Amino acid sequence: MVVPEFPCEEGVTQASASAEQGGGPVATALCTLSSLGWPTVLLDAQSDDATGQTILRELGEFGVDTSHIRIHKGHASTHAQ
């Protein structure tokens, strides 16, 4: 969530925007190491839904090798809210 300011006391502040981004300890570590120049690869399985496609795209943007991820067609990707 993007807010214009963080309230010092208890109160309500309206968000001006929101964004969804992948994460988790493994993905974060791989993206960090890849950004630092280390070769990284993720061995995993995921769905072919929109969330799965976003995961592949974001990892690829950081240079993580996703060629060993097995794609399961017709399933739903898991994600935290």
Phi, psi and omega per residue, in radians:
M1 nan 2.486 3.083
V2 -1.941 2.154 3.117
V3 -2.157 2.584 -3.104
P4 -1.149 -0.500 3.101
E5 -2.772 2.708 3.113
F6 -1.692 2.119 -3.077
P7 -1.140 2.430 3.113
C8 -1.317 -0.529 -3.133
E9 -2.077 3.032 3.119
E10 -1.047 2.338 -3.131
G11 3.103 -3.050 -3.122
V12 -2.087 2.302 3.064
T13 -2.219 2.257 -3.121
Q14 -1.372 2.309 3.103
A15 -1.294 2.492 3.114
S16 -1.710 -0.267 3.121
A17 -2.899 2.873 3.047
S18 -2.484 2.796 3.138
A19 -2.562 2.595 3.078
E20 -2.003 2.333 -3.097
Q21 -2.490 2.501 3.104
G22 -1.197 2.879 3.134
G23 -3.059 -2.624 -3.043
G24 1.769 2.766 -3.027
P25 -1.097 -0.708 -3.098
V26 -1.235 -0.880 -3.132
A27 -1.071 -0.723 3.139
T28 -1.106 -0.769 3.124
A29 -1.106 -0.784 -3.135
L30 -1.108 -0.767 3.135
C31 -1.129 -0.693 3.123
T32 -1.128 -0.852 -3.135
L33 -1.097 -0.721 3.121
S34 -1.103 -0.711 3.111
S35 -1.112 -0.470 3.122
L36 -1.540 0.041 3.065
G37 1.760 -0.010 3.128
W38 -1.426 2.470 3.057
P39 -1.276 2.308 -3.123
T40 -2.302 2.640 3.090
V41 -2.524 2.479 3.098
L42 -1.937 2.169 3.033
L43 -1.781 1.988 -2.991
D44 -2.813 3.100 3.005
A45 -2.353 2.481 3.120
Q46 -2.723 3.054 -3.094
S47 -1.502 2.937 3.081
D48 -1.689 0.239 -3.139
D49 -1.320 -3.125 -3.091
A50 -1.039 -0.683 3.122
T51 -1.127 -0.766 3.114
G52 -1.072 -0.710 3.113
Q53 -1.150 -0.650 3.099
T54 -1.151 -0.728 3.107
I55 -1.011 -0.860 3.132
L56 -1.045 -0.782 -3.115
R57 -1.096 -0.827 -3.100
E58 -1.150 -0.726 3.094
L59 -1.089 -0.741 3.123
G60 -1.089 -0.638 3.117
E61 -1.086 -0.491 3.105
F62 -1.573 -0.056 3.108
G63 1.570 0.208 3.113
V64 -1.350 2.299 3.111
D65 -1.276 2.039 -3.127
T66 -1.913 0.232 -3.056
S67 -1.197 -0.238 -3.131
H68 -1.804 0.232 3.093
I69 -1.496 2.192 3.108
R70 -1.480 2.218 -3.113
I71 -1.711 2.203 3.094
H72 -1.807 1.948 -3.103
K73 -1.271 2.440 3.053
G74 1.412 0.158 3.102
H75 -1.866 2.904 3.125
A76 -1.805 2.333 3.083
S77 -1.280 2.550 3.044
T78 -1.537 2.605 3.067
H79 -2.798 2.649 3.117
A80 -1.491 2.631 3.088
Q81 -1.715 nan nan
